Amino acid sequence: MANQFQLFKRRRFSAMFFTQFLGAFNDNIFKQALILVLTYTAASQLGVAVSILNNLAAMLFILPYFLFSALAGQLADKYEKSQLTRFTKLLELSIMVIAAVGFVFEWYALLFVALFLMGTQSTFFGPIKYAYLPQAMKKNELVGANGLFQMGTSLAILLGMIIAGVLTQLHQSLYWISGVVLIVAVLGYLTSRAIPDMPAMQPSLKINWNIFTTSMSAVRYLYSLPFLFFVILGNSWFWFYGATFLTQTPEFSKVILHGDESVVIFLLTLFSVGVSIGSLLCKTLTKNQVSIKLLPFGIAGLSIFAIDLYFSLSGLTIDISQNSLLGIGQLSTMPGTVRVFADLFFLGFSGGLYIVPLYASMQAYAPKSHRARIVGANNIFNAIFMVGSAIFAIVILNSLKMSLPQLFLVTGILNIVFGLFLYVKLTTHIGRATMETQDG
């Protein structure tokens, strides 16, 4: 693992790592701060239900992934990546200026516009950063680099949510939020200036600006590459799975664990640290090889600990005689809660073992000329699966009237079925994909 961190000494890795880390960090400060403002301030001012505003916010951030991912992939294949990255970071800075005005003057419509634009900026940056890695890294560095990227993303999301929570508690909180998102955007642009030139893979590509035909074309092309198609289905399942659990964390920490806000952050931390450690270990466990041999362990862990979470939550007896929400210290003394904490940590750990081999495989086996467009198609599927996750949870919890522990149980069982299907398909098609990559 020590060698893995040696990559930070190389500008070709560290500059892009910190650029993407600061981008994910800023995304989550802004999104979480907006959700907290909508929940505690805007809903009462506007006379609109909190759930409507929060779901609208989630939809506006995801919508650009449906609309622009394929176009973003084309641009990342056609143009040099360091210049494109700097352009997207300048775009982020401009959007954060709009967001700061929206926060300071409490113009919620403007904040929703900024949220949609931030989702658009993230959509265009995604294919650049994931197509950059296989160009900038040596073959024996790719798994380690992906592990570090996944670790960085998990920690950036967590830290962004924590910082947003802290900022909203400060005096003149809207000014603090505005200042911080602007500073982080400036830092992201400065780190992007250190990214070395990375030549365009298909400079003669003619851009199709029709976002609908472009999206259909990207999906059709992906379907013609069976191994990559199933790799991306696997990637998107991870986003479905993670969203299903993380979206419910605040509710089950309050309703089942009777925990306060600090418990929510603690549970998210356990999951994120688990993902980070699992991601980092992939390099050592695969001996630097791009391989799907860790996938069965990731699949098994995701199911085992989801099913165990059902049993550990169902068997809890929380003493709420004091009629107040519990902190982490109080909760950890209750019988059975340590098992719940362990389940969440190992769910994250298993997720790290699952997702890093898939991302590395997507980059290693994608045709060089179409690599960024493959990442764009991946983002389209990710968005579809994340929306599917929300619909799935609504059906299970509201239509079928099942409990949160039962939702986790059903998700864990579904993961066994999907995981077996995925592994069979990947092992069936990997031989052909390997030969095509060697021929290319």
C-alpha positions in Angstrom: 0.0 0.0 0.0 3.0 2.3 0.6 3.8 2.3 -3.1 0.2 3.4 -3.9 0.7 6.6 -2.1 4.0 7.2 -4.0 1.7 8.3 -6.9 1.1 11.6 -5.0 4.7 12.5 -5.8 3.9 12.4 -9.5 2.3 15.6 -10.9 0.4 13.6 -13.5 -1.6 11.9 -10.7 -1.6 14.4 -7.8 -2.8 17.4 -9.9 -5.9 15.6 -11.2 -6.5 13.9 -7.9 -6.8 17.2 -6.0 -8.7 18.8 -8.8 -11.4 16.1 -8.7 -11.3 15.9 -4.9 -12.0 19.7 -4.5 -14.7 19.4 -7.2 -16.5 16.6 -5.3 -16.0 18.4 -2.0 -17.5 21.6 -3.4 -20.4 19.8 -5.0 -21.4 18.3 -1.7 -20.9 21.5 0.4 -23.2 23.2 -2.0 -25.8 20.4 -2.3 -26.0 19.6 1.4 -26.1 23.3 2.4 -28.9 23.9 -0.1 -30.8 20.9 1.3 -30.4 22.2 4.9 -31.5 25.7 3.9 -34.5 24.3 2.0 -35.4 22.0 5.0 -35.1 24.5 7.8 -35.8 27.9 6.1 -37.1 27.9 2.6 -40.0 25.3 3.0 -41.7 27.5 5.7 -41.0 30.7 3.8 -42.3 29.4 0.5 -45.2 27.3 1.9 -44.0 24.2 0.1 -43.4 20.7 1.6 -39.8 19.9 2.4 -40.0 16.6 0.5 -41.0 18.3 -2.7 -38.2 20.8 -2.5 -35.5 18.2 -1.6 -36.7 15.8 -4.4 -36.7 18.7 -6.9 -33.2 19.5 -5.8 -32.1 15.9 -6.3 -33.7 15.7 -9.7 -32.2 18.9 -10.9 -28.7 17.7 -10.0 -29.1 14.3 -11.7 -30.9 15.6 -14.9 -27.8 16.9 -16.6 -26.3 13.4 -16.5 -29.2 12.1 -18.6 -29.0 15.1 -21.0 -25.3 15.8 -21.5 -23.1 12.8 -20.6 -22.8 11.5 -24.2 -21.9 15.0 -25.5 -19.4 15.4 -22.6 -17.8 12.1 -23.7 -17.4 13.4 -27.3 -15.7 16.6 -26.2 -13.3 14.7 -23.9 -12.3 12.4 -26.7 -11.8 15.3 -29.2 -9.9 17.9 -27.1 -6.8 18.0 -24.9 -7.8 17.1 -21.4 -5.8 19.6 -19.2 -7.3 22.6 -21.1 -10.8 21.1 -20.9 -10.4 20.5 -17.2 -9.4 24.1 -16.6 -12.4 25.3 -18.6 -14.7 23.2 -16.4 -13.1 24.6 -13.3 -13.6 28.2 -14.5 -17.2 27.2 -15.2 -17.5 25.9 -11.6 -16.2 29.2 -10.3 -18.8 31.1 -12.3 -21.6 28.9 -11.0 -20.4 29.4 -7.4 -20.7 33.1 -8.0 -24.3 32.6 -9.0 -24.9 30.3 -6.0 -23.3 32.9 -3.6 -25.7 35.6 -4.9 -28.6 33.1 -4.4 -27.6 32.3 -0.9 -26.9 35.9 0.2 -30.2 37.3 -1.2 -32.1 34.1 -0.4 -33.2 33.8 -4.1 -34.2 30.1 -4.1 -35.0 30.0 -7.8 -31.5 31.2 -8.5 -30.1 28.5 -6.2 -32.0 25.8 -8.2 -30.5 27.2 -11.4 -27.1 27.0 -9.9 -27.7 23.4 -8.8 -28.7 22.4 -12.3 -25.6 24.2 -13.7 -23.4 22.5 -11.1 -24.8 19.1 -12.1 -24.0 20.1 -15.7 -20.4 21.0 -14.8 -20.0 17.7 -13.0 -21.4 15.9 -16.1 -18.8 17.4 -18.4 -15.9 16.8 -15.9 -16.7 13.1 -15.3 -15.5 11.7 -18.7 -12.4 13.9 -18.6 -11.1 12.6 -15.3 -11.8 8.9 -15.9 -10.5 9.0 -19.4 -7.4 10.9 -18.2 -6.3 8.1 -15.7 -5.5 5.4 -18.3 -3.6 7.9 -20.4 -1.6 9.3 -17.5 -1.0 6.1 -15.6 1.2 3.2 -16.4 -0.6 -0.1 -16.6 0.6 -1.3 -13.2 -0.5 2.0 -11.6 -4.1 2.0 -12.9 -5.7 -0.1 -10.1 -3.8 1.9 -7.4 -4.8 5.2 -9.0 -8.5 4.2 -9.2 -8.4 3.1 -5.5 -7.0 6.5 -4.5 -9.6 8.3 -6.6 -12.4 6.2 -5.1 -11.1 6.9 -1.6 -10.8 10.6 -2.4 -14.3 10.8 -3.8 -15.8 9.0 -0.7 -14.0 11.3 1.7 -14.8 14.4 -0.3 -18.5 13.6 -0.2 -18.4 13.0 3.5 -16.3 16.1 4.4 -18.5 18.2 2.1 -21.6 17.1 4.0 -20.0 17.7 7.4 -18.6 21.1 6.5 -22.1 22.1 5.1 -23.6 21.1 8.4 -21.1 23.1 10.4 -21.5 26.2 8.2 -25.3 26.3 8.5 -24.9 26.5 12.3 -22.7 29.6 12.2 -23.9 33.2 12.6 -24.5 34.7 9.1 -24.4 31.2 7.8 -25.4 32.1 4.2 -22.4 34.4 3.9 -20.1 31.6 5.3 -21.5 29.1 2.8 -21.0 31.6 -0.1 -17.5 32.4 0.9 -16.4 28.7 1.3 -17.8 27.5 -2.0 -16.0 30.3 -3.8 -12.7 29.6 -2.1 -12.9 25.9 -2.8 -13.7 26.7 -6.5 -10.7 28.9 -6.7 -8.5 26.2 -5.2 -9.8 23.7 -7.7 -8.9 25.9 -10.6 -5.4 26.5 -9.2 -4.8 22.7 -8.9 -6.1 22.2 -12.4 -3.3 24.5 -13.7 -0.8 21.9 -12.7 -2.3 19.1 -14.7 0.1 18.1 -17.6 -1.0 18.2 -21.2 -2.8 15.0 -22.2 -3.3 14.6 -26.0 -6.7 14.3 -27.5 -7.5 10.7 -28.5 -9.6 11.5 -31.5 -9.0 15.1 -32.6 -10.7 14.6 -35.9 -14.0 13.6 -34.3 -17.0 15.6 -35.6 -19.2 16.6 -32.6 -22.9 15.8 -32.8 -24.6 18.5 -30.7 -28.0 16.7 -30.7 -28.0 15.5 -27.1 -30.7 12.9 -27.8 -29.2 11.2 -30.8 -25.8 11.4 -29.2 -27.0 9.6 -26.1 -28.7 6.9 -28.1 -25.6 6.4 -30.2 -23.4 6.1 -27.1 -25.6 3.5 -25.6 -25.8 1.5 -28.9 -22.0 1.6 -29.2 -21.6 0.4 -25.6 -24.0 -2.4 -26.3 -21.8 -3.6 -29.2 -19.0 -4.2 -26.6 -20.6 -6.8 -24.3 -17.9 -6.9 -21.6 -17.9 -3.1 -21.2 -21.7 -3.1 -21.2 -21.8 -5.4 -18.3 -19.0 -3.6 -16.5 -21.0 -0.4 -16.7 -24.2 -2.2 -15.5 -22.1 -3.3 -12.5 -20.9 0.2 -11.9 -24.4 1.6 -12.0 -25.7 -1.1 -9.7 -23.2 0.2 -7.1 -24.7 3.6 -7.4 -28.2 2.1 -7.0 -27.1 0.1 -4.0 -25.2 3.0 -2.3 -28.0 5.5 -2.9 -30.6 3.0 -1.4 -28.6 2.8 1.8 -27.2 6.3 2.2 -30.5 8.0 1.4 -32.2 6.1 4.3 -29.3 6.7 6.8 -30.7 9.9 8.4 -34.2 8.3 8.8 -33.0 5.0 10.3 -30.5 6.7 12.6 -33.4 8.9 14.0 -36.4 6.5 13.9 -34.7 3.2 14.7 -31.5 4.2 16.6 -33.1 7.3 18.1 -29.8 9.1 17.4 -29.2 12.8 16.9 -27.5 14.6 14.0 -24.0 13.5 15.2 -25.1 9.8 14.8 -26.0 10.5 11.1 -22.5 11.8 10.4 -20.9 9.0 12.4 -22.8 6.4 10.3 -21.9 8.1 7.0 -18.3 8.2 8.2 -18.2 4.5 8.9 -19.5 3.8 5.4 -17.2 6.2 3.7 -14.1 5.0 5.6 -15.1 1.4 4.8 -15.2 2.3 1.0 -11.9 4.1 1.3 -10.1 1.2 3.0 -11.6 -1.4 0.6 -10.6 0.7 -2.4 -7.0 1.2 -1.2 -6.6 -2.6 -0.6 -7.6 -3.5 -4.2 -4.1 -2.6 -5.4 -2.4 -5.0 -2.9 -5.0 -7.8 -3.3 -4.9 -7.8 -7.1 -1.1 -7.3 -7.2 -1.5 -4.2 -9.5 -3.4 -6.2 -12.1 -6.6 -5.1 -13.8 -8.8 -8.0 -12.8 -12.3 -8.9 -11.7 -11.2 -11.6 -9.2 -12.1 -9.4 -6.2 -15.7 -8.9 -7.6 -17.2 -12.1 -5.9 -15.9 -11.0 -2.5 -17.4 -7.5 -3.0 -20.7 -9.0 -4.1 -20.8 -11.4 -1.2 -19.9 -8.7 1.3 -22.6 -6.3 0.0 -25.2 -9.0 0.5 -24.0 -10.6 3.7 -23.8 -7.3 5.6 -27.0 -5.9 4.2 -28.9 -9.0 5.3 -27.1 -8.9 8.7 -28.1 -5.2 9.0 -31.7 -6.3 8.8 -31.2 -8.8 11.7 -29.1 -6.4 13.8 -31.6 -3.5 13.4 -34.6 -5.8 14.0 -33.0 -7.1 17.2 -32.2 -3.7 18.8 -33.7 -2.5 22.0 -33.0 1.2 22.5 -33.7 2.7 25.9 -35.5 6.0 25.2 -36.8 6.6 28.7 -35.2 10.0 28.7 -37.4 11.0 25.7 -34.5 12.6 23.9 -32.3 11.7 20.9 -29.1 9.9 21.8 -25.5 10.9 21.0 -22.8 8.5 19.7 -21.5 7.8 23.2 -24.9 6.9 24.6 -25.9 4.9 21.6 -22.7 2.8 21.6 -23.4 1.5 25.1 -26.8 0.1 24.0 -26.8 -3.7 23.3 -26.5 -4.5 19.6 -25.5 -1.1 18.2 -21.9 -2.0 17.7 -23.1 -4.8 15.3 -25.0 -2.2 13.4 -21.9 0.0 13.2 -19.8 -2.9 12.0 -22.4 -3.8 9.3 -22.2 -0.3 7.8 -18.4 -0.2 7.9 -18.2 -3.6 6.1 -20.9 -2.6 3.6 -18.6 0.3 2.6 -15.5 -2.0 2.7 -17.2 -4.5 0.4 -18.3 -1.7 -1.9 -14.7 -0.6 -2.3 -13.6 -4.2 -3.3 -16.5 -4.2 -5.8 -16.3 -0.9 -7.5 -12.5 -0.3 -8.0 -12.0 -3.4 -10.2 -15.0 -2.4 -12.4 -13.7 1.2 -12.9 -10.2 0.0 -13.7 -11.7 -2.6 -16.2 -13.8 0.1 -17.8 -10.7 2.3 -18.4 -8.4 -0.6 -19.4 -10.7 -2.3 -21.9 -12.4 0.7 -23.5 -11.1 1.5 -27.0 -8.7 4.4 -26.7 -10.5 6.4 -29.4 -13.9 6.1 -27.6 -12.7 6.0 -23.9 -14.4 9.2 -22.8 -17.6 8.4 -24.6 -17.7 5.1 -22.8 -17.4 7.0 -19.5 -20.2 9.3 -20.7 -22.4 6.2 -21.4 -21.5 5.0 -17.9 -22.7 8.3 -16.4 -26.1 8.0 -18.3 -26.6 4.5 -16.7 -25.5 5.7 -13.3 -28.2 8.5 -13.4 -30.9 6.0 -14.5 -30.0 3.6 -11.7 -29.9 6.4 -9.1 -33.4 7.5 -10.1 -34.4 3.9 -10.0 -33.1 3.6 -6.5 -35.4 6.4 -5.3 -38.4 4.8 -7.0 -37.5 1.4 -5.6 -37.3 2.8 -2.1 -40.6 4.6 -2.4 -42.3 1.5 -3.7 -40.9 -0.7 -0.9 -41.5 1.8 1.9 -44.7 3.5 0.9 -46.6 1.3 -1.5 -45.7 -2.1 0.0 -45.5 -0.6 3.6 -42.3 -2.5 4.4 -39.9 -1.2 7.1 -36.4 0.2 6.6 -34.7 -3.0 7.8 -36.9 -4.9 5.3 -35.8 -2.6 2.6 -32.1 -3.4 3.4 -33.0 -7.2 3.4 -34.7 -7.0 0.0 -31.8 -5.0 -1.4 -29.2 -7.5 -0.1 -31.2 -10.5 -1.6 -31.5 -8.6 -5.0 -27.7 -8.1 -4.9 -27.1 -11.8 -4.8 -29.2 -12.3 -7.9 -27.7 -9.4 -9.8 -24.2 -10.2 -8.6 -24.3 -13.8 -9.8 -25.8 -12.6 -13.2 -23.1 -9.9 -13.5 -20.2 -12.2 -12.7 -21.3 -14.9 -15.1 -21.7 -12.3 -17.9 -18.3 -10.7 -17.2 -16.4 -14.0 -17.1 -18.2 -15.1 -20.3 -17.1 -12.0 -22.3 -13.7 -11.1 -20.8 -11.8 -13.4 -23.1 -13.0 -11.7 -26.2 -12.5 -8.2 -24.7 -8.9 -9.1 -23.8 -8.2 -10.2 -27.4 -9.8 -7.0 -28.8 -7.7 -4.8 -26.5 -4.5 -6.6 -27.5 -5.4 -6.3 -31.2 -6.2 -2.6 -30.7 
